[in-house]
């Protein structure tokens, strides 16, 4: 498994200049560093029909959850659109709506669907299961208020990268367990499916591939301060026990990623349970490549593939 030359060049630069890794930073520094990387290596922002900030009321007077709604450039002002809920990556500790603004615009335009980017609360200030609860709240409130958002509540998808991919998978499981509405697609981009995994990719890409073992531990310890929760299926969906009755799943994976075998294992469990599954693994890519389309041509292809999957699932 050879790194793509572009990925190798990026890693060489990062390690040559001695850029600190996540586990060497405090939370505020890590958030700033992540945002800088996203802003530096993302493509130019494409035009969309509209961008609207959406406040989602908290339960029983709780904190308002912010989200941002993107309507694709092809949409008319009165069009009722299917919707893709986007949960950003960042180990449940970093990442935000601005960092993923360009990606959500791209997905909206490629898919023809509206995209709602959810600003779920982050650890360590808000540890597990806050992000899980916020994700489900964003979906259920939005579907209940579909007319307000100009969306069709019968056509929706759950999308996310890394920690956001985990939230998408867990939200699909929660909706299934509650006999709630079912998504047309769960689009899982290098999700973390098993916190305590010992699969080969965890060892093979443990160091020198951007998301190293120490950084994973840094995220897990802040999101899951109670280690008894590390096996909870809401943190490690591979432990859910039942995988039948879930939406079709498309996986986008990076070959040189410590999480890649965990994603494949989860895809296999879904497939064995009769869930339609498609897996797209991008050779030579590292964790995090999907949103860095200015630097990685493979990211441009991956976003197009994601958009195609959403369009097929939501628009037919």
C-alpha positions in Angstrom: 0.0 0.0 0.0 1.9 3.0 -1.2 1.0 6.6 -0.4 -0.1 8.7 -3.2 2.7 11.1 -4.1 0.6 14.2 -3.3 -0.2 12.7 0.1 3.4 11.8 0.7 4.4 15.4 -0.1 1.9 16.8 2.3 3.0 14.6 5.1 6.7 15.2 4.4 6.0 19.0 4.7 4.0 18.6 7.9 6.6 16.5 9.6 9.6 18.4 8.2 8.4 21.7 9.6 7.6 20.0 12.9 3.9 21.0 12.9 2.3 19.9 16.1 -0.1 17.0 16.0 -3.5 17.0 17.7 -2.3 15.2 20.8 0.4 17.9 21.3 -2.2 20.8 21.4 -4.9 21.9 23.7 -8.5 21.9 22.5 -8.6 25.5 21.3 -5.2 25.2 19.5 -6.4 21.9 17.8 -9.6 23.6 16.6 -7.6 26.5 15.2 -5.1 24.2 13.5 -7.9 22.0 11.9 -9.7 25.1 10.6 -6.5 26.5 9.1 -5.9 23.2 7.2 -9.4 23.1 5.9 -9.3 26.7 4.7 -5.9 26.3 3.1 -6.6 23.2 1.1 -10.3 23.4 0.2 -11.4 24.4 -3.3 -13.0 27.7 -4.2 -16.5 28.1 -2.9 -19.1 27.4 -5.7 -22.2 29.5 -5.9 -25.4 27.9 -4.6 -29.0 29.2 -4.8 -29.1 30.2 -1.1 -27.5 29.7 2.2 -29.6 30.1 5.4 -28.6 29.8 9.0 -31.1 27.6 10.9 -31.5 27.7 14.7 -32.9 24.4 16.0 -34.6 24.8 19.3 -33.3 22.7 22.2 -35.4 20.2 24.0 -37.2 21.6 27.1 -35.6 25.0 26.8 -32.1 23.5 26.2 -29.4 25.1 24.1 -30.2 26.2 20.6 -28.4 24.0 18.0 -27.2 25.9 14.9 -27.3 24.5 11.4 -26.8 25.9 7.9 -29.0 25.1 5.0 -27.6 25.1 1.4 -29.9 24.9 -1.6 -28.3 23.9 -4.9 -27.7 26.3 -7.7 -30.2 24.4 -9.8 -33.1 24.9 -7.3 -35.9 27.4 -7.8 -37.1 29.4 -4.8 -40.3 27.4 -4.5 -38.8 24.0 -5.2 -39.4 21.4 -2.4 -36.1 19.5 -2.2 -34.9 16.3 -0.7 -32.3 16.9 2.1 -28.9 15.5 3.1 -28.0 16.0 6.7 -24.2 16.6 7.0 -22.3 15.9 10.2 -18.7 17.2 10.0 -15.6 15.4 11.1 -13.0 16.3 13.7 -13.1 13.5 16.3 -16.2 15.0 18.0 -13.8 17.7 19.4 -12.9 20.0 16.4 -14.5 21.1 13.2 -17.4 23.5 12.5 -19.8 24.8 9.9 -17.4 27.3 8.3 -14.7 24.6 7.8 -17.2 22.5 5.8 -18.9 25.3 3.9 -17.3 24.6 0.6 -17.9 20.8 0.8 -21.5 21.3 1.6 -22.0 23.7 -1.3 -20.3 21.1 -3.6 -22.5 18.3 -2.3 -25.7 20.4 -2.8 -24.8 21.2 -6.4 -23.6 17.7 -7.3 -26.7 16.0 -5.8 -29.4 18.5 -6.5 -30.6 18.1 -2.9 -30.5 20.6 0.0 -27.8 20.1 2.5 -28.1 20.9 6.2 -24.8 21.2 7.9 -25.2 20.6 11.7 -23.1 22.4 14.3 -23.4 19.7 16.9 -21.8 20.4 20.3 -18.2 19.4 20.8 -16.2 17.6 23.5 -14.6 18.0 25.9 -17.1 20.7 26.9 -19.9 18.4 25.8 -18.8 14.8 26.0 -20.6 11.7 24.8 -23.5 11.3 24.2 -24.2 15.0 23.5 -23.1 14.8 19.8 -25.3 11.8 19.3 -28.3 13.5 20.8 -27.7 16.7 18.8 -27.5 14.7 15.6 -30.8 13.0 16.2 -32.4 16.2 17.3 -31.3 18.0 14.1 -32.9 15.3 12.0 -36.2 14.9 13.8 -36.8 18.6 14.2 -36.0 19.3 10.5 -38.3 16.6 9.3 -41.0 17.8 11.6 -40.5 21.4 10.2 -40.0 20.4 6.6 -42.4 23.1 5.3 -40.4 25.8 7.0 -37.2 24.6 5.4 -38.7 23.9 1.9 -37.7 20.2 2.1 -39.5 16.9 1.5 -39.4 14.9 4.8 -39.9 11.6 3.0 -36.6 12.0 1.1 -33.5 12.4 3.3 -30.0 11.1 3.6 -27.5 11.0 6.5 -24.0 12.0 5.6 -20.7 12.6 7.4 -17.0 12.2 7.4 -14.9 10.6 10.2 -16.7 11.4 13.5 -19.6 12.7 11.5 -19.8 9.4 9.6 -20.1 7.7 13.0 -22.9 10.1 13.9 -24.7 9.3 10.6 -24.4 5.6 11.2 -25.6 5.9 14.8 -28.5 8.2 13.8 -29.6 5.6 11.2 -29.6 2.9 14.0 -31.5 5.2 16.4 -34.2 5.9 13.8 -34.5 2.1 13.0 -34.8 1.3 16.7 -37.5 3.9 17.2 -39.4 2.8 14.1 -38.9 6.3 12.9 -38.5 7.6 9.3 -35.8 5.8 7.3 -33.2 7.6 5.3 -32.8 6.8 1.6 -29.0 6.6 2.1 -26.3 6.7 4.8 -23.2 8.1 3.2 -20.3 7.2 5.5 -16.9 8.8 4.7 -14.1 7.0 6.6 -16.3 6.6 9.7 -15.0 5.5 13.1 -17.0 2.4 13.8 -15.1 0.7 16.6 -13.2 2.7 19.2 -11.3 -0.3 20.6 -10.5 -1.8 17.2 -7.4 -4.0 16.8 -7.8 -4.5 13.1 -4.6 -4.5 10.9 -5.0 -0.9 9.5 -4.8 0.4 13.1 -1.3 -1.0 13.3 -0.2 -0.5 9.8 -1.0 3.2 9.7 -0.4 3.9 13.4 2.2 6.6 12.7 3.2 8.9 9.9 -0.2 8.9 8.1 -1.7 12.1 9.5 -4.2 10.5 11.9 -1.8 8.6 14.2 -2.5 6.5 17.3 -1.8 9.2 19.8 -4.2 11.6 18.0 -6.9 9.0 18.0 -6.5 8.5 21.7 -6.6 12.3 22.2 -10.0 12.4 20.6 -11.4 9.3 22.2 -10.4 10.4 25.7 -12.0 13.8 25.4 -15.2 12.6 23.7 -15.5 9.5 26.0 -14.0 10.4 29.4 -15.8 7.4 30.9 -14.1 4.4 29.3 -17.1 2.2 30.0 -18.7 4.1 27.1 -16.1 3.1 24.6 -18.0 -0.1 23.8 -21.4 1.7 23.7 -22.9 1.1 20.2 -23.6 4.9 20.0 -19.8 5.4 20.1 -18.8 2.2 18.3 -21.8 1.3 16.0 -20.1 -2.0 15.2 -21.4 -3.1 18.6 -25.1 -2.4 17.7 -25.9 -6.2 17.5 -28.5 -5.8 14.8 -27.9 -4.4 11.4 -31.1 -5.3 9.5 -33.6 -2.7 8.5 -31.1 0.0 8.0 -30.8 2.4 5.0 -28.6 1.5 2.0 -25.0 2.5 2.7 -22.3 4.0 0.6 -18.8 4.1 2.1 -15.9 6.3 0.9 -12.7 5.1 2.4 -9.0 6.1 2.3 -6.6 3.2 1.7 -3.8 4.6 4.1 -6.1 5.3 7.0 -6.0 3.6 10.5 -9.8 3.5 10.3 -10.2 1.8 6.9 -10.5 -1.8 8.1 -13.1 -0.7 10.7 -15.1 0.9 7.9 -14.9 -2.3 5.8 -15.9 -4.4 8.8 -19.0 -2.3 9.3 -19.8 -2.5 5.6 -19.5 -6.3 5.8 -21.9 -6.5 8.7 -24.5 -4.3 6.9 -24.2 -6.4 3.8 -24.6 -9.7 5.7 -27.8 -8.2 7.2 -29.2 -7.6 3.7 -28.5 -3.9 3.6 -27.4 -2.7 0.1 -23.8 -1.6 0.4 -21.3 0.1 -1.9 -17.7 0.7 -0.9 -15.3 3.1 -2.7 -11.7 3.0 -1.5 -9.4 5.6 -2.7 -5.9 4.3 -3.2 -3.0 6.0 -1.6 -5.2 8.5 0.3 -5.0 9.4 4.0 -7.7 10.1 6.5 -9.2 13.6 5.9 -8.6 13.9 2.2 -12.3 14.2 1.2 -12.6 17.9 2.0 -9.2 18.9 0.6 -10.1 19.2 -3.1 -7.7 22.1 -3.8 -4.8 19.7 -3.0 -6.1 16.2 -3.9 -7.6 15.5 -7.3 -8.9 12.3 -5.7 -11.0 14.4 -3.4 -12.7 16.1 -6.3 -13.6 12.6 -7.7 -14.7 11.4 -4.3 -17.1 14.4 -3.8 -18.5 13.8 -7.3 -19.1 10.2 -6.4 -20.8 11.1 -3.2 -23.0 13.6 -5.0 -23.9 10.9 -7.6 -24.9 8.5 -4.7 -27.0 11.2 -3.1 -28.7 12.1 -6.4 -29.5 8.5 -7.2 -30.9 7.8 -3.7 -32.9 11.0 -3.4 -33.9 12.0 -6.9 -34.0 8.6 -8.6 
